[in-house]
Amino acid sequence: MHNNTIKKAKLSETDIISKFILPSIKNAGWDDMRQIRQEVKLRDGKVIVRGQIGMR
């Protein structure tokens, strides 16, 4: 194994996003100011999912 290899299993979800996902999205041409949002609260309330249908 290469010395600079990062063991992804030991990283947090935030580390994975910042080190791997966001750079890939930006390299694909996405505008991080207009097209990317993180941890956005949608609405208050419990979500009930039945099959393909979700409701509050």
mmJSON file of the N, C-alpha and C atoms, coordinates in Angstrom:
{"data_MODEL":{"atom_site":{
"group_PDB":["ATOM","ATOM","ATOM","ATOM","ATOM","ATOM","ATOM","ATOM","ATOM","ATOM","ATOM","ATOM","ATOM","ATOM","ATOM","ATOM","ATOM","ATOM","ATOM","ATOM","ATOM","ATOM","ATOM","ATOM","ATOM","ATOM","ATOM","ATOM","ATOM","ATOM","ATOM","ATOM","ATOM","ATOM","ATOM","ATOM","ATOM","ATOM","ATOM","ATOM","ATOM","ATOM","ATOM","ATOM","ATOM","ATOM","ATOM","ATOM","ATOM","ATOM","ATOM","ATOM","ATOM","ATOM","ATOM","ATOM","ATOM","ATOM","ATOM","ATOM","ATOM","ATOM","ATOM","ATOM","ATOM","ATOM","ATOM","ATOM","ATOM","ATOM","ATOM","ATOM","ATOM","ATOM","ATOM","ATOM","ATOM","ATOM","ATOM","ATOM","ATOM","ATOM","ATOM","ATOM","ATOM","ATOM","ATOM","ATOM","ATOM","ATOM","ATOM","ATOM","ATOM","ATOM","ATOM","ATOM","ATOM","ATOM","ATOM","ATOM","ATOM","ATOM","ATOM","ATOM","ATOM","ATOM","ATOM","ATOM","ATOM","ATOM","ATOM","ATOM","ATOM","ATOM","ATOM","ATOM","ATOM","ATOM","ATOM","ATOM","ATOM","ATOM","ATOM","ATOM","ATOM","ATOM","ATOM","ATOM","ATOM","ATOM","ATOM","ATOM","ATOM","ATOM","ATOM","ATOM","ATOM","ATOM","ATOM","ATOM","ATOM","ATOM","ATOM","ATOM","ATOM","ATOM","ATOM","ATOM","ATOM","ATOM","ATOM","ATOM","ATOM","ATOM","ATOM","ATOM","ATOM","ATOM","ATOM","ATOM","ATOM","ATOM","ATOM","ATOM","ATOM","ATOM","ATOM","ATOM"],
"id":[1,2,3,4,5,6,7,8,9,10,11,12,13,14,15,16,17,18,19,20,21,22,23,24,25,26,27,28,29,30,31,32,33,34,35,36,37,38,39,40,41,42,43,44,45,46,47,48,49,50,51,52,53,54,55,56,57,58,59,60,61,62,63,64,65,66,67,68,69,70,71,72,73,74,75,76,77,78,79,80,81,82,83,84,85,86,87,88,89,90,91,92,93,94,95,96,97,98,99,100,101,102,103,104,105,106,107,108,109,110,111,112,113,114,115,116,117,118,119,120,121,122,123,124,125,126,127,128,129,130,131,132,133,134,135,136,137,138,139,140,141,142,143,144,145,146,147,148,149,150,151,152,153,154,155,156,157,158,159,160,161,162,163,164,165,166,167,168],
"type_symbol":["N","C","C","N","C","C","N","C","C","N","C","C","N","C","C","N","C","C","N","C","C","N","C","C","N","C","C","N","C","C","N","C","C","N","C","C","N","C","C","N","C","C","N","C","C","N","C","C","N","C","C","N","C","C","N","C","C","N","C","C","N","C","C","N","C","C","N","C","C","N","C","C","N","C","C","N","C","C","N","C","C","N","C","C","N","C","C","N","C","C","N","C","C","N","C","C","N","C","C","N","C","C","N","C","C","N","C","C","N","C","C","N","C","C","N","C","C","N","C","C","N","C","C","N","C","C","N","C","C","N","C","C","N","C","C","N","C","C","N","C","C","N","C","C","N","C","C","N","C","C","N","C","C","N","C","C","N","C","C","N","C","C","N","C","C","N","C","C"],
"label_atom_id":["N","CA","C","N","CA","C","N","CA","C","N","CA","C","N","CA","C","N","CA","C","N","CA","C","N","CA","C","N","CA","C","N","CA","C","N","CA","C","N","CA","C","N","CA","C","N","CA","C","N","CA","C","N","CA","C","N","CA","C","N","CA","C","N","CA","C","N","CA","C","N","CA","C","N","CA","C","N","CA","C","N","CA","C","N","CA","C","N","CA","C","N","CA","C","N","CA","C","N","CA","C","N","CA","C","N","CA","C","N","CA","C","N","CA","C","N","CA","C","N","CA","C","N","CA","C","N","CA","C","N","CA","C","N","CA","C","N","CA","C","N","CA","C","N","CA","C","N","CA","C","N","CA","C","N","CA","C","N","CA","C","N","CA","C","N","CA","C","N","CA","C","N","CA","C","N","CA","C","N","CA","C","N","CA","C","N","CA","C","N","CA","C","N","CA","C"],
"label_alt_id":[null,null,null,null,null,null,null,null,null,null,null,null,null,null,null,null,null,null,null,null,null,null,null,null,null,null,null,null,null,null,null,null,null,null,null,null,null,null,null,null,null,null,null,null,null,null,null,null,null,null,null,null,null,null,null,null,null,null,null,null,null,null,null,null,null,null,null,null,null,null,null,null,null,null,null,null,null,null,null,null,null,null,null,null,null,null,null,null,null,null,null,null,null,null,null,null,null,null,null,null,null,null,null,null,null,null,null,null,null,null,null,null,null,null,null,null,null,null,null,null,null,null,null,null,null,null,null,null,null,null,null,null,null,null,null,null,null,null,null,null,null,null,null,null,null,null,null,null,null,null,null,null,null,null,null,null,null,null,null,null,null,null,null,null,null,null,null,null],
"label_comp_id":["MET","MET","MET","HIS","HIS","HIS","ASN","ASN","ASN","ASN","ASN","ASN","THR","THR","THR","ILE","ILE","ILE","LYS","LYS","LYS","LYS","LYS","LYS","ALA","ALA","ALA","LYS","LYS","LYS","LEU","LEU","LEU","SER","SER","SER","GLU","GLU","GLU","THR","THR","THR","ASP","ASP","ASP","ILE","ILE","ILE","ILE","ILE","ILE","SER","SER","SER","LYS","LYS","LYS","PHE","PHE","PHE","ILE","ILE","ILE","LEU","LEU","LEU","PRO","PRO","PRO","SER","SER","SER","ILE","ILE","ILE","LYS","LYS","LYS","ASN","ASN","ASN","ALA","ALA","ALA","GLY","GLY","GLY","TRP","TRP","TRP","ASP","ASP","ASP","ASP","ASP","ASP","MET","MET","MET","ARG","ARG","ARG","GLN","GLN","GLN","ILE","ILE","ILE","ARG","ARG","ARG","GLN","GLN","GLN","GLU","GLU","GLU","VAL","VAL","VAL","LYS","LYS","LYS","LEU","LEU","LEU","ARG","ARG","ARG","ASP","ASP","ASP","GLY","GLY","GLY","LYS","LYS","LYS","VAL","VAL","VAL","ILE","ILE","ILE","VAL","VAL","VAL","ARG","ARG","ARG","GLY","GLY","GLY","GLN","GLN","GLN","ILE","ILE","ILE","GLY","GLY","GLY","MET","MET","MET","ARG","ARG","ARG"],
"label_asym_id":["A","A","A","A","A","A","A","A","A","A","A","A","A","A","A","A","A","A","A","A","A","A","A","A","A","A","A","A","A","A","A","A","A","A","A","A","A","A","A","A","A","A","A","A","A","A","A","A","A","A","A","A","A","A","A","A","A","A","A","A","A","A","A","A","A","A","A","A","A","A","A","A","A","A","A","A","A","A","A","A","A","A","A","A","A","A","A","A","A","A","A","A","A","A","A","A","A","A","A","A","A","A","A","A","A","A","A","A","A","A","A","A","A","A","A","A","A","A","A","A","A","A","A","A","A","A","A","A","A","A","A","A","A","A","A","A","A","A","A","A","A","A","A","A","A","A","A","A","A","A","A","A","A","A","A","A","A","A","A","A","A","A","A","A","A","A","A","A"],
"label_entity_id":["1","1","1","1","1","1","1","1","1","1","1","1","1","1","1","1","1","1","1","1","1","1","1","1","1","1","1","1","1","1","1","1","1","1","1","1","1","1","1","1","1","1","1","1","1","1","1","1","1","1","1","1","1","1","1","1","1","1","1","1","1","1","1","1","1","1","1","1","1","1","1","1","1","1","1","1","1","1","1","1","1","1","1","1","1","1","1","1","1","1","1","1","1","1","1","1","1","1","1","1","1","1","1","1","1","1","1","1","1","1","1","1","1","1","1","1","1","1","1","1","1","1","1","1","1","1","1","1","1","1","1","1","1","1","1","1","1","1","1","1","1","1","1","1","1","1","1","1","1","1","1","1","1","1","1","1","1","1","1","1","1","1","1","1","1","1","1","1"],
"label_seq_id":[1,1,1,2,2,2,3,3,3,4,4,4,5,5,5,6,6,6,7,7,7,8,8,8,9,9,9,10,10,10,11,11,11,12,12,12,13,13,13,14,14,14,15,15,15,16,16,16,17,17,17,18,18,18,19,19,19,20,20,20,21,21,21,22,22,22,23,23,23,24,24,24,25,25,25,26,26,26,27,27,27,28,28,28,29,29,29,30,30,30,31,31,31,32,32,32,33,33,33,34,34,34,35,35,35,36,36,36,37,37,37,38,38,38,39,39,39,40,40,40,41,41,41,42,42,42,43,43,43,44,44,44,45,45,45,46,46,46,47,47,47,48,48,48,49,49,49,50,50,50,51,51,51,52,52,52,53,53,53,54,54,54,55,55,55,56,56,56],
"pdbx_PDB_ins_code":[null,null,null,null,null,null,null,null,null,null,null,null,null,null,null,null,null,null,null,null,null,null,null,null,null,null,null,null,null,null,null,null,null,null,null,null,null,null,null,null,null,null,null,null,null,null,null,null,null,null,null,null,null,null,null,null,null,null,null,null,null,null,null,null,null,null,null,null,null,null,null,null,null,null,null,null,null,null,null,null,null,null,null,null,null,null,null,null,null,null,null,null,null,null,null,null,null,null,null,null,null,null,null,null,null,null,null,null,null,null,null,null,null,null,null,null,null,null,null,null,null,null,null,null,null,null,null,null,null,null,null,null,null,null,null,null,null,null,null,null,null,null,null,null,null,null,null,null,null,null,null,null,null,null,null,null,null,null,null,null,null,null,null,null,null,null,null,null],
"Cartn_x":[0.84,0.0,0.887,0.481,1.224,1.106,2.15,2.163,1.103,0.741,-0.225,-1.664,-1.893,-3.239,-4.05,-5.239,-6.122,-7.065,-7.172,-8.103,-9.474,-10.326,-11.632,-12.493,-12.346,-13.171,-12.931,-11.788,-11.48,-11.865,-12.358,-12.734,-14.188,-14.509,-15.891,-16.642,-17.959,-18.781,-18.378,-18.117,-17.706,-16.375,-15.425,-14.133,-14.297,-15.129,-15.37,-15.936,-16.9,-17.511,-16.472,-15.704,-14.77,-13.559,-13.108,-11.898,-12.165,-13.356,-13.612,-14.812,-15.955,-17.181,-17.179,-16.926,-16.948,-15.926,-14.675,-13.743,-14.217,-14.831,-15.331,-16.474,-17.378,-18.505,-18.003,-17.049,-16.494,-15.747,-15.01,-14.301,-15.265,-16.487,-17.504,-18.168,-17.78,-18.293,-19.403,-19.74,-20.79,-20.274,-21.158,-20.844,-21.211,-20.208,-20.478,-21.287,-21.323,-22.111,-23.581,-23.854,-25.233,-25.858,-25.072,-25.637,-25.417,-24.566,-24.24,-24.636,-25.423,-25.785,-25.6,-25.212,-24.979,-25.834,-26.289,-27.021,-28.121,-28.995,-30.104,-31.319,-31.89,-33.097,-34.278,-35.04,-36.153,-37.403,-37.866,-39.062,-39.037,-39.798,-39.989,-40.996,-40.918,-41.927,-41.364,-42.085,-41.718,-42.04,-41.153,-41.369,-41.791,-42.894,-43.389,-43.218,-42.51,-42.245,-42.931,-43.706,-44.363,-44.119,-43.218,-42.85,-42.136,-42.691,-42.108,-42.713,-43.645,-44.349,-43.873,-43.587,-43.203,-44.145,-44.488,-45.375,-45.038,-45.584,-45.404,-46.732],
"Cartn_y":[-1.176,0.0,1.241,2.231,3.487,4.272,4.958,5.696,6.799,7.394,8.488,8.024,6.722,6.195,6.468,7.002,7.307,6.133,5.653,4.576,5.192,5.082,5.736,5.245,4.004,3.455,4.18,4.826,5.534,7.012,7.486,8.887,9.098,10.308,10.659,10.93,11.019,11.338,12.701,13.663,15.003,14.957,14.149,14.003,13.416,12.396,11.768,12.796,13.58,14.6,15.618,16.161,17.239,16.761,15.547,15.058,14.353,13.767,12.968,13.431,13.644,13.939,15.355,16.37,17.754,18.016,17.543,17.77,17.131,15.963,15.305,16.096,16.592,17.382,18.676,19.341,20.578,20.309,19.189,18.831,18.505,18.105,17.815,19.095,20.248,21.516,22.151,21.586,22.172,23.445,24.425,25.683,25.539,25.553,25.302,26.411,27.597,28.681,28.609,28.079,28.053,26.663,25.608,24.275,23.301,23.629,22.681,23.275,22.511,22.895,21.666,21.893,20.788,20.926,19.798,19.714,20.762,20.771,21.71,21.067,21.742,21.248,21.554,20.54,20.738,21.236,20.494,20.867,20.179,20.703,20.024,18.896,17.909,16.855,15.496,14.505,13.115,12.738,11.988,11.518,10.054,9.73,8.351,7.875,6.765,6.227,4.871,4.723,3.451,3.159,2.206,1.903,3.084,3.597,4.724,6.068,6.047,7.258,7.743,9.021,9.614,10.749,10.873,11.961,12.38,13.522,14.028,14.015],
"Cartn_z":[0.0,0.0,0.0,-0.748,-0.853,0.452,0.871,2.135,2.204,1.058,1.051,0.903,0.864,0.719,1.983,1.805,2.929,3.131,4.349,4.657,4.882,3.873,3.918,5.064,5.46,6.537,7.862,8.014,9.256,9.212,8.07,7.929,8.33,8.755,9.064,7.755,7.864,6.701,6.134,6.997,6.567,5.836,6.332,5.656,4.257,4.128,2.823,1.847,2.317,1.456,1.005,1.955,1.607,0.819,1.049,0.379,-0.954,-1.117,-2.316,-3.133,-2.49,-3.231,-3.8,-2.956,-3.453,-4.557,-4.426,-5.536,-6.857,-6.78,-7.992,-8.616,-7.775,-8.276,-8.924,-8.286,-8.846,-10.148,-10.202,-11.437,-12.575,-12.235,-13.248,-13.762,-13.189,-13.691,-12.879,-11.734,-10.898,-10.241,-10.089,-9.429,-7.955,-7.08,-5.664,-5.0,-5.57,-4.986,-5.408,-6.584,-7.082,-7.06,-7.121,-7.31,-6.152,-5.213,-4.147,-2.806,-2.038,-0.672,0.204,1.441,2.358,3.604,4.088,5.35,5.464,4.486,4.435,5.093,6.079,6.73,5.822,5.475,4.565,5.277,6.275,7.021,8.371,9.311,10.576,10.39,11.235,11.241,10.89,11.307,11.066,9.623,9.003,7.644,7.707,7.051,6.983,5.56,5.386,4.059,3.944,2.884,2.577,1.108,0.865,-0.517,-1.145,-2.234,-2.958,-2.537,-1.573,-1.181,0.191,0.298,1.571,1.914,3.204,3.615,5.032,5.439,6.807,7.519],
"occupancy":[1.0,1.0,1.0,1.0,1.0,1.0,1.0,1.0,1.0,1.0,1.0,1.0,1.0,1.0,1.0,1.0,1.0,1.0,1.0,1.0,1.0,1.0,1.0,1.0,1.0,1.0,1.0,1.0,1.0,1.0,1.0,1.0,1.0,1.0,1.0,1.0,1.0,1.0,1.0,1.0,1.0,1.0,1.0,1.0,1.0,1.0,1.0,1.0,1.0,1.0,1.0,1.0,1.0,1.0,1.0,1.0,1.0,1.0,1.0,1.0,1.0,1.0,1.0,1.0,1.0,1.0,1.0,1.0,1.0,1.0,1.0,1.0,1.0,1.0,1.0,1.0,1.0,1.0,1.0,1.0,1.0,1.0,1.0,1.0,1.0,1.0,1.0,1.0,1.0,1.0,1.0,1.0,1.0,1.0,1.0,1.0,1.0,1.0,1.0,1.0,1.0,1.0,1.0,1.0,1.0,1.0,1.0,1.0,1.0,1.0,1.0,1.0,1.0,1.0,1.0,1.0,1.0,1.0,1.0,1.0,1.0,1.0,1.0,1.0,1.0,1.0,1.0,1.0,1.0,1.0,1.0,1.0,1.0,1.0,1.0,1.0,1.0,1.0,1.0,1.0,1.0,1.0,1.0,1.0,1.0,1.0,1.0,1.0,1.0,1.0,1.0,1.0,1.0,1.0,1.0,1.0,1.0,1.0,1.0,1.0,1.0,1.0,1.0,1.0,1.0,1.0,1.0,1.0],
"B_iso_or_equiv":[0.0,0.0,0.0,0.0,0.0,0.0,0.0,0.0,0.0,0.0,0.0,0.0,0.0,0.0,0.0,0.0,0.0,0.0,0.0,0.0,0.0,0.0,0.0,0.0,0.0,0.0,0.0,0.0,0.0,0.0,0.0,0.0,0.0,0.0,0.0,0.0,0.0,0.0,0.0,0.0,0.0,0.0,0.0,0.0,0.0,0.0,0.0,0.0,0.0,0.0,0.0,0.0,0.0,0.0,0.0,0.0,0.0,0.0,0.0,0.0,0.0,0.0,0.0,0.0,0.0,0.0,0.0,0.0,0.0,0.0,0.0,0.0,0.0,0.0,0.0,0.0,0.0,0.0,0.0,0.0,0.0,0.0,0.0,0.0,0.0,0.0,0.0,0.0,0.0,0.0,0.0,0.0,0.0,0.0,0.0,0.0,0.0,0.0,0.0,0.0,0.0,0.0,0.0,0.0,0.0,0.0,0.0,0.0,0.0,0.0,0.0,0.0,0.0,0.0,0.0,0.0,0.0,0.0,0.0,0.0,0.0,0.0,0.0,0.0,0.0,0.0,0.0,0.0,0.0,0.0,0.0,0.0,0.0,0.0,0.0,0.0,0.0,0.0,0.0,0.0,0.0,0.0,0.0,0.0,0.0,0.0,0.0,0.0,0.0,0.0,0.0,0.0,0.0,0.0,0.0,0.0,0.0,0.0,0.0,0.0,0.0,0.0,0.0,0.0,0.0,0.0,0.0,0.0],
"pdbx_formal_charge":[null,null,null,null,null,null,null,null,null,null,null,null,null,null,null,null,null,null,null,null,null,null,null,null,null,null,null,null,null,null,null,null,null,null,null,null,null,null,null,null,null,null,null,null,null,null,null,null,null,null,null,null,null,null,null,null,null,null,null,null,null,null,null,null,null,null,null,null,null,null,null,null,null,null,null,null,null,null,null,null,null,null,null,null,null,null,null,null,null,null,null,null,null,null,null,null,null,null,null,null,null,null,null,null,null,null,null,null,null,null,null,null,null,null,null,null,null,null,null,null,null,null,null,null,null,null,null,null,null,null,null,null,null,null,null,null,null,null,null,null,null,null,null,null,null,null,null,null,null,null,null,null,null,null,null,null,null,null,null,null,null,null,null,null,null,null,null,null],
"auth_seq_id":[1,1,1,2,2,2,3,3,3,4,4,4,5,5,5,6,6,6,7,7,7,8,8,8,9,9,9,10,10,10,11,11,11,12,12,12,13,13,13,14,14,14,15,15,15,16,16,16,17,17,17,18,18,18,19,19,19,20,20,20,21,21,21,22,22,22,23,23,23,24,24,24,25,25,25,26,26,26,27,27,27,28,28,28,29,29,29,30,30,30,31,31,31,32,32,32,33,33,33,34,34,34,35,35,35,36,36,36,37,37,37,38,38,38,39,39,39,40,40,40,41,41,41,42,42,42,43,43,43,44,44,44,45,45,45,46,46,46,47,47,47,48,48,48,49,49,49,50,50,50,51,51,51,52,52,52,53,53,53,54,54,54,55,55,55,56,56,56],
"auth_comp_id":["MET","MET","MET","HIS","HIS","HIS","ASN","ASN","ASN","ASN","ASN","ASN","THR","THR","THR","ILE","ILE","ILE","LYS","LYS","LYS","LYS","LYS","LYS","ALA","ALA","ALA","LYS","LYS","LYS","LEU","LEU","LEU","SER","SER","SER","GLU","GLU","GLU","THR","THR","THR","ASP","ASP","ASP","ILE","ILE","ILE","ILE","ILE","ILE","SER","SER","SER","LYS","LYS","LYS","PHE","PHE","PHE","ILE","ILE","ILE","LEU","LEU","LEU","PRO","PRO","PRO","SER","SER","SER","ILE","ILE","ILE","LYS","LYS","LYS","ASN","ASN","ASN","ALA","ALA","ALA","GLY","GLY","GLY","TRP","TRP","TRP","ASP","ASP","ASP","ASP","ASP","ASP","MET","MET","MET","ARG","ARG","ARG","GLN","GLN","GLN","ILE","ILE","ILE","ARG","ARG","ARG","GLN","GLN","GLN","GLU","GLU","GLU","VAL","VAL","VAL","LYS","LYS","LYS","LEU","LEU","LEU","ARG","ARG","ARG","ASP","ASP","ASP","GLY","GLY","GLY","LYS","LYS","LYS","VAL","VAL","VAL","ILE","ILE","ILE","VAL","VAL","VAL","ARG","ARG","ARG","GLY","GLY","GLY","GLN","GLN","GLN","ILE","ILE","ILE","GLY","GLY","GLY","MET","MET","MET","ARG","ARG","ARG"],
"auth_asym_id":["A","A","A","A","A","A","A","A","A","A","A","A","A","A","A","A","A","A","A","A","A","A","A","A","A","A","A","A","A","A","A","A","A","A","A","A","A","A","A","A","A","A","A","A","A","A","A","A","A","A","A","A","A","A","A","A","A","A","A","A","A","A","A","A","A","A","A","A","A","A","A","A","A","A","A","A","A","A","A","A","A","A","A","A","A","A","A","A","A","A","A","A","A","A","A","A","A","A","A","A","A","A","A","A","A","A","A","A","A","A","A","A","A","A","A","A","A","A","A","A","A","A","A","A","A","A","A","A","A","A","A","A","A","A","A","A","A","A","A","A","A","A","A","A","A","A","A","A","A","A","A","A","A","A","A","A","A","A","A","A","A","A","A","A","A","A","A","A"],
"auth_atom_id":["N","CA","C","N","CA","C","N","CA","C","N","CA","C","N","CA","C","N","CA","C","N","CA","C","N","CA","C","N","CA","C","N","CA","C","N","CA","C","N","CA","C","N","CA","C","N","CA","C","N","CA","C","N","CA","C","N","CA","C","N","CA","C","N","CA","C","N","CA","C","N","CA","C","N","CA","C","N","CA","C","N","CA","C","N","CA","C","N","CA","C","N","CA","C","N","CA","C","N","CA","C","N","CA","C","N","CA","C","N","CA","C","N","CA","C","N","CA","C","N","CA","C","N","CA","C","N","CA","C","N","CA","C","N","CA","C","N","CA","C","N","CA","C","N","CA","C","N","CA","C","N","CA","C","N","CA","C","N","CA","C","N","CA","C","N","CA","C","N","CA","C","N","CA","C","N","CA","C","N","CA","C","N","CA","C","N","CA","C","N","CA","C","N","CA","C"],
"pdbx_PDB_model_num":[1,1,1,1,1,1,1,1,1,1,1,1,1,1,1,1,1,1,1,1,1,1,1,1,1,1,1,1,1,1,1,1,1,1,1,1,1,1,1,1,1,1,1,1,1,1,1,1,1,1,1,1,1,1,1,1,1,1,1,1,1,1,1,1,1,1,1,1,1,1,1,1,1,1,1,1,1,1,1,1,1,1,1,1,1,1,1,1,1,1,1,1,1,1,1,1,1,1,1,1,1,1,1,1,1,1,1,1,1,1,1,1,1,1,1,1,1,1,1,1,1,1,1,1,1,1,1,1,1,1,1,1,1,1,1,1,1,1,1,1,1,1,1,1,1,1,1,1,1,1,1,1,1,1,1,1,1,1,1,1,1,1,1,1,1,1,1,1]
}}}
